[in-house]
Amino acid sequence: MIKIIVAGIFLVLGVTASANEEIKRTIEEHYGYINAADYAGASVHHRSDFTMYFPDGGPLWESDYESVANRMKATPNFPESMNLLMSNYDAVTYDDWAIVTFYLSGTHTRNGKAHNVVNRVSAVWIKEEGKWLEAHHHESPLLPN
């Protein structure tokens, strides 16, 4: 009986670990597209109802982001290019959805000038039809003490 319980625990942990690694590989691929400025390629990892808070404190990004920004009298502030690396990845998986946290460090280029960034990220990923898709992404600057 104890052997069955222990085997069950390892099976559950193995499934969770493999889901966490699968999500991590998807995120790494996602930032590969972003670093190459292939935003259409990166969008394949987003659900159709994907939302995001950018690290500049602007409005919630939705499919109609420009009209939301206009209604709020906010200025969209997309970097011209990004070069980002993920670190300190962690994920907690619940069947077909997961909460993921990590840091992004690197550069955002605006007006031809590269700016160093270190941002904290928390995101919700959902598995649909065998693929992990990002439903929501919240990014904010890591501030020194």
ZAVEX-75930 format. One record per atom (N, C-alpha, C, O): residue number from 1; residue in one letter; x, y negated, z negated. Coordinates in steps of 0.2 Angstrom, whole numbers. Atoms other than C-alpha are relative to their C-alpha. Layout:
REM ZAVEX-75930
   i aa  east north    up
 NUM  A     X     Y     Z
...
This chain:
REM ZAVEX-75930
   i aa  east north    up
   1  M     4     6     0
   1  M     0     0     0
   1  M     4    -6     0
   1  M     3   -11     4
   2  I    -5     6     1
   2  I    14   -12    -5
   2  I     3    -1     7
   2  I     4    -7     9
   3  K    -4     0    -7
   3  K    23    -8    12
   3  K    -5    -3     5
   3  K    -3    -7     9
   4  I     5     3    -4
   4  I     7   -13    21
   4  I    -1    -7    -1
   4  I    -1   -11     4
   5  I     1     7     2
   5  I     5   -29    12
   5  I     7    -4     2
   5  I     6   -10     5
   6  V    -7     3    -2
   6  V    24   -34    15
   6  V     0     0     8
   6  V     2    -5    10
   7  A     0     0    -7
   7  A    22   -29    33
   7  A    -5    -5     3
   7  A    -3    -9     8
   8  G     5     5    -2
   8  G     7   -40    35
   8  G     2    -7    -1
   8  G     1   -12     3
   9  I    -3     7     1
   9  I    16   -55    27
   9  I     5    -1     5
   9  I     5    -7     8
  10  F    -6     1    -5
  10  F    31   -53    39
  10  F    -4    -1     7
  10  F    -1    -5    11
  11  L     4     1    -7
  11  L    18   -52    54
  11  L    -2    -7     0
  11  L    -2   -10     5
  12  V     2     7     1
  12  V    10   -68    48
  12  V     5    -5     1
  12  V     5   -10     5
  13  L    -5     5     0
  13  L    26   -77    45
  13  L     3     0     7
  13  L     5    -5    10
  14  G    -3     0    -6
  14  G    33   -71    62
  14  G    -4    -3     5
  14  G    -2    -7    10
  15  V     5     3    -5
  15  V    17   -77    72
  15  V     1    -8    -1
  15  V     1   -11     3
  16  T    -1     7     1
  16  T    19   -94    63
  16  T     6    -3     2
  16  T     7    -8     5
  17  A    -6     2    -2
  17  A    37   -95    66
  17  A     1    -1     8
  17  A     4    -5    11
  18  S     0     0    -7
  18  S    35   -91    84
  18  S    -4    -6     3
  18  S    -2    -9     8
  19  A     4     6    -2
  19  A    21  -104    86
  19  A     4    -6    -1
  19  A     4   -11     4
  20  N    -4     6     1
  20  N    32  -117    78
  20  N     6    -1     5
  20  N     7    -6     7
  21  E    -5     1    -5
  21  E    46  -113    90
  21  E    -3    -1     7
  21  E     0    -5    11
  22  E     4     1    -7
  22  E    34  -113   105
  22  E    -1    -8     0
  22  E     0   -11     6
  23  I     2     7     0
  23  I    28  -130   100
  23  I     6    -5     1
  23  I     7    -9     4
  24  K    -6     3     0
  24  K    46  -136    97
  24  K     3    -1     7
  24  K     5    -6    10
  25  R    -2     0    -7
  25  R    51  -131   115
  25  R    -4    -4     4
  25  R    -1    -7     9
  26  T     4     4    -4
  26  T    36  -139   122
  26  T     2    -8    -1
  26  T     2   -12     4
  27  I    -2     7     2
  27  I    41  -156   113
  27  I     6    -1     3
  27  I     7    -7     6
  28  E    -7     1    -3
  28  E    59  -154   119
  28  E    -1    -1     7
  28  E     2    -6    10
  29  E     2     1    -7
  29  E    52  -152   137
  29  E    -3    -7     1
  29  E    -1   -10     6
  30  H     3     7     0
  30  H    41  -167   134
  30  H     4    -6     0
  30  H     4   -10     4
  31  Y    -5     5     0
  31  Y    55  -178   129
  31  Y     5     0     6
  31  Y     8    -5     7
  32  G    -4     0    -6
  32  G    65  -172   144
  32  G    -3    -4     5
  32  G     0    -8     9
  33  Y     3     4    -5
  33  Y    52  -179   155
  33  Y     0    -8    -2
  33  Y     1   -12     3
  34  I     0     7     2
  34  I    51  -195   145
  34  I     7    -3     1
  34  I     7    -9     4
  35  N    -7     3    -1
  35  N    70  -198   145
  35  N     2     0     8
  35  N     6    -5    10
  36  A    -1     0    -7
  36  A    69  -195   164
  36  A    -5    -5     3
  36  A    -5    -6     9
  37  A     5     4    -2
  37  A    55  -208   165
  37  A    -5     3     5
  37  A    -8     0     9
  38  D     5    -4    -3
  38  D    44  -195   172
  38  D    -6     1    -4
  38  D    -8     6    -7
  39  Y     6     0     5
  39  Y    28  -200   162
  39  Y    -6     4     3
  39  Y   -10     7    -1
  40  A     5    -5    -3
  40  A    17  -190   174
  40  A     1     7    -2
  40  A    -3    11    -4
  41  G    -2    -6     2
  41  G    27  -175   170
  41  G    -2     1    -8
  41  G    -4     6   -10
  42  A     1     0     7
  42  A    26  -179   151
  42  A    -8     1    -2
  42  A    -9     4    -7
  43  S     7     0     2
  43  S     7  -181   152
  43  S    -3     7     0
  43  S    -9     8    -2
  44  V     3    -6    -1
  44  V     4  -163   156
  44  V     0     4    -7
  44  V    -3     9    -8
  45  H     0    -2     7
  45  H     8  -160   137
  45  H    -6    -3    -4
  45  H    -6    -2   -10
  46  H     5     3     4
  46  H    -7  -171   132
  46  H    -7     2     2
  46  H    -8     4     7
  47  R     7    -1    -1
  47  R   -25  -167   130
  47  R    -3    -6     4
  47  R     0   -11     4
  48  S     3     6    -4
  48  S   -37  -178   141
  48  S    -2    -5    -5
  48  S    -3   -11    -3
  49  D     2     5     5
  49  D   -43  -187   125
  49  D     6    -2    -5
  49  D     5    -4   -10
  50  F    -6     2     3
  50  F   -25  -190   119
  50  F     0    -7    -3
  50  F    -2   -11     1
  51  T    -1     7     3
  51  T   -22  -205   107
  51  T     7     0    -3
  51  T    10     5    -5
  52  M    -7     1     3
  52  M    -6  -213   100
  52  M     0    -7    -3
  52  M    -2   -12     0
  53  Y    -3     6     3
  53  Y     0  -226    89
  53  Y     7    -1     1
  53  Y    11     3    -1
  54  F    -7     1    -2
  54  F    16  -234    96
  54  F     3    -3    -6
  54  F     0    -6   -11
  55  P    -4     3     6
  55  P    30  -239    84
  55  P     0    -8    -1
  55  P     2   -10    -6
  56  D     0     8     0
  56  D    27  -258    88
  56  D    -6    -2    -4
  56  D    -6    -8    -4
  57  G     6     2     4
  57  G    11  -258    78
  57  G    -5    -3     4
  57  G   -10    -6     1
  58  G     6     2    -5
  58  G     0  -261    93
  58  G    -6     4    -1
  58  G    -6     8    -6
  59  P     6    -3     0
  59  P   -17  -255    96
  59  P     0     8     1
  59  P     5    10     4
  60  L     0    -7    -2
  60  L   -22  -237    97
  60  L     0     1     8
  60  L    -4    -2    11
  61  W     0    -2    -7
  61  W   -17  -230   114
  61  W    -5     5     2
  61  W    -6    11    -1
  62  E     5    -4    -3
  62  E   -32  -222   123
  62  E     0     0     7
  62  E     5    -3    10
  63  S     0     0    -7
  63  S   -36  -218   141
  63  S    -1    -6     3
  63  S     1    -8     8
  64  D     1     7    -3
  64  D   -42  -236   143
  64  D     4    -5    -4
  64  D     2   -10    -6
  65  Y    -4     4     5
  65  Y   -27  -243   133
  65  Y     0    -7     2
  65  Y     0   -12    -2
  66  E     0     7    -2
  66  E   -26  -259   144
  66  E    -6    -4    -2
  66  E    -5    -9    -4
  67  S     6     3     2
  67  S   -44  -263   141
  67  S    -1    -1    -7
  67  S    -3    -6   -10
  68  V     0     0     8
  68  V   -42  -259   122
  68  V     4    -6    -2
  68  V     2   -10    -6
  69  A    -5     6     1
  69  A   -27  -271   122
  69  A    -3    -6     1
  69  A    -2   -11    -3
  70  N     3     6    -2
  70  N   -36  -284   131
  70  N    -6    -3    -5
  70  N    -6    -8    -7
  71  R     5     1     5
  71  R   -51  -283   119
  71  R     3    -3    -6
  71  R     0    -7   -10
  72  M    -4     2     7
  72  M   -39  -285   104
  72  M     4    -5     1
  72  M     8    -7    -4
  73  K    -5     5    -2
  73  K   -29  -298   113
  73  K     7     2    -2
  73  K    11    -2    -5
  74  A    -6    -3     1
  74  A   -14  -287   111
  74  A     4     1     7
  74  A     1     2    12
  75  T    -5     0    -6
  75  T     1  -286   123
  75  T     3     7     0
  75  T     6     9    -4
  76  P    -3    -7     0
  76  P     5  -268   129
  76  P     8    -1     1
  76  P    10    -6     4
  77  N    -7     1     1
  77  N    24  -266   125
  77  N     3     6     2
  77  N     7     9    -3
  78  F    -3    -6    -2
  78  F    30  -251   135
  78  F     7    -1     1
  78  F     9    -6     5
  79  P    -7     1    -2
  79  P    49  -249   136
  79  P     1     2     7
  79  P    -3     6    10
  80  E    -1    -1    -7
  80  E    56  -249   153
  80  E     3     7     1
  80  E     1    11     6
  81  S    -2    -7     0
  81  S    65  -233   149
  81  S     2     2    -7
  81  S     2    -2   -12
  82  M    -1    -2     6
  82  M    69  -222   134
  82  M     5     6     0
  82  M     5     9     5
  83  N    -5    -6     0
  83  N    83  -210   129
  83  N     0     2    -8
  83  N     3    -1   -12
  84  L     2    -2     7
  84  L    77  -201   113
  84  L     2     8    -1
  84  L     1    12     3
  85  L    -2    -7     3
  85  L    83  -185   103
  85  L    -5     1    -6
  85  L    -6    -3   -10
  86  M     4    -2     6
  86  M    72  -176    91
  86  M     4     3    -5
  86  M     9     7    -4
  87  S    -3    -3     5
  87  S    78  -171    74
  87  S    -5     1    -6
  87  S   -10    -1    -6
  88  N     3    -2     6
  88  N    72  -164    57
  88  N    -7     2     2
  88  N   -12     1    -1
  89  Y     6    -3    -2
  89  Y    58  -155    66
  89  Y    -3     5    -5
  89  Y     0     9    -8
  90  D     3    -5     5
  90  D    45  -146    55
  90  D    -8     0     3
  90  D   -10    -5     6
  91  A     7    -1    -3
  91  A    28  -139    60
  91  A    -4     5    -5
  91  A    -1     9    -8
  92  V     4    -5     3
  92  V    14  -131    50
  92  V    -6     2     4
  92  V   -10    -3     7
  93  T     4    -2    -5
  93  T     3  -121    61
  93  T    -6     4    -4
  93  T    -6     8    -9
  94  Y     7    -3     3
  94  Y   -16  -116    57
  94  Y    -3     3     6
  94  Y    -7    -1    10
  95  D     3    -4    -6
  95  D   -21  -103    70
  95  D     1    -4     7
  95  D     7    -3     9
  96  D    -1     3    -7
  96  D   -23  -114    86
  96  D     1    -7    -1
  96  D     0   -11     4
  97  W    -2     7     1
  97  W   -18  -131    79
  97  W     6    -1    -5
  97  W     7     4    -9
  98  A    -6     1     4
  98  A    -3  -138    71
  98  A     1    -8    -2
  98  A    -1   -12     2
  99  I    -2     6     2
  99  I     3  -153    61
  99  I     8     0     1
  99  I    11     4    -2
 100  V    -7     0    -1
 100  V    21  -158    67
 100  V     3    -6    -2
 100  V     0   -12    -1
 101  T    -3     6     2
 101  T    33  -170    60
 101  T     8     0     2
 101  T    10     6     2
 102  F    -7     1    -2
 102  F    50  -176    66
 102  F     3    -7     1
 102  F    -1   -11     0
 103  Y    -3     7    -1
 103  Y    62  -191    69
 103  Y     2     0     7
 103  Y     4     5    10
 104  L    -3     1    -7
 104  L    66  -198    86
 104  L     5    -6    -1
 104  L     4   -11    -4
 105  S    -5     6     0
 105  S    82  -208    88
 105  S     3     0     7
 105  S     3     5    10
 106  G    -3     2    -7
 106  G    90  -216   103
 106  G    -1    -7     2
 106  G     0   -11    -3
 107  T     1     7    -2
 107  T    86  -231   113
 107  T    -6    -1     4
 107  T    -9     4     7
 108  H     5     2    -5
 108  H    72  -240   121
 108  H     3    -6     3
 108  H     6   -10     0
 109  T    -2     6    -4
 109  T    76  -252   135
 109  T    -6    -5     2
 109  T   -11    -2     5
 110  R     5     5    -2
 110  R    66  -268   137
 110  R     4    -6     3
 110  R     9    -8     0
 111  N    -3     5    -4
 111  N    70  -282   149
 111  N     8     1     1
 111  N    12    -4     0
 112  G    -7    -2    -1
 112  G    86  -273   153
 112  G     5     1    -5
 112  G    11     2    -4
 113  K    -4    -1     5
 113  K    93  -272   136
 113  K    -2     6    -5
 113  K    -8     6    -6
 114  A     2    -6     4
 114  A    94  -256   126
 114  A     0    -2    -8
 114  A     4    -6   -10
 115  H     1     1     7
 115  H    88  -256   108
 115  H     0     6    -4
 115  H    -3    11    -2
 116  N     0    -6     4
 116  N    93  -243    95
 116  N    -7     1    -4
 116  N    -9    -4    -7
 117  V     6    -1     4
 117  V    78  -235    87
 117  V     1     7    -4
 117  V     4    11    -2
 118  V     1    -6     4
 118  V    75  -222    73
 118  V    -8     0    -2
 118  V    -9    -4    -6
 119  N     7     0     2
 119  N    56  -218    72
 119  N    -2     7    -3
 119  N     1    12    -1
 120  R     3    -6     3
 120  R    46  -206    62
 120  R    -6     2     4
 120  R    -9    -2     6
 121  V     6    -3    -4
 121  V    33  -195    71
 121  V    -4     5    -4
 121  V    -1     9    -7
 122  S     5    -5     2
 122  S    18  -186    65
 122  S    -5     1     6
 122  S    -7    -4     9
 123  A     4    -2    -6
 123  A     7  -177    78
 123  A    -4     6    -1
 123  A    -2    10    -6
 124  V     4    -6     0
 124  V    -7  -165    80
 124  V     0     3     7
 124  V    -1     0    12
 125  W     0    -4    -6
 125  W    -5  -151    93
 125  W    -6     5    -1
 125  W    -7     8    -6
 126  I     5    -5     0
 126  I   -19  -139    98
 126  I     1     5     6
 126  I     4     3    12
 127  K    -1    -5    -5
 127  K   -17  -123   108
 127  K    -7     1     4
 127  K   -12     3     1
 128  E     6    -1    -5
 128  E   -29  -122   123
 128  E     2     4     6
 128  E     7     3     9
 129  E    -2    -4    -6
 129  E   -29  -108   136
 129  E     7     2     0
 129  E    10     2     5
 130  G    -7    -3     1
 130  G   -12  -102   129
 130  G     5    -6     1
 130  G    11    -4     0
 131  K    -5     5     0
 131  K    -4  -119   130
 131  K    -1    -5    -6
 131  K    -6    -7    -8
 132  W     0     5     5
 132  W     1  -131   116
 132  W    -1    -7     3
 132  W     3    -9     7
 133  L     1     7    -3
 133  L    -6  -149   120
 133  L    -1    -5    -6
 133  L    -3    -3   -11
 134  E     0     5     5
 134  E    -4  -165   110
 134  E    -6    -4     0
 134  E    -8    -6     5
 135  A     6     3     1
 135  A   -20  -172   103
 135  A     1    -7    -2
 135  A    -2   -12     0
 136  H    -2     7     3
 136  H   -13  -187    93
 136  H     7     0    -2
 136  H    10     5    -4
 137  H    -7     2     2
 137  H     4  -195    90
 137  H     0    -6    -3
 137  H    -2   -11    -1
 138  H    -1     6     4
 138  H     8  -207    77
 138  H     8    -1    -1
 138  H    11     3    -3
 139  E    -8     2     0
 139  E    26  -216    78
 139  E     1    -6    -3
 139  E    -3   -11    -2
 140  S    -2     6     4
 140  S    33  -229    66
 140  S     7     0    -1
 140  S    10     5    -2
 141  P    -7     1     2
 141  P    50  -236    63
 141  P     2     3    -7
 141  P    -2     2   -12
 142  L    -2    -2     7
 142  L    60  -228    49
 142  L     4    -6    -2
 142  L     9    -9     1
 143  L    -3     6     3
 143  L    65  -243    38
 143  L     4     2    -5
 143  L     3     6    -9
 144  P    -5    -1     5
 144  P    80  -244    27
 144  P    -3    -2    -7
 144  P    -8    -6    -7
 145  N     3     2     7
 145  N    77  -245     8
 145  N     2    -7    -1
 145  N     0    -9    -7
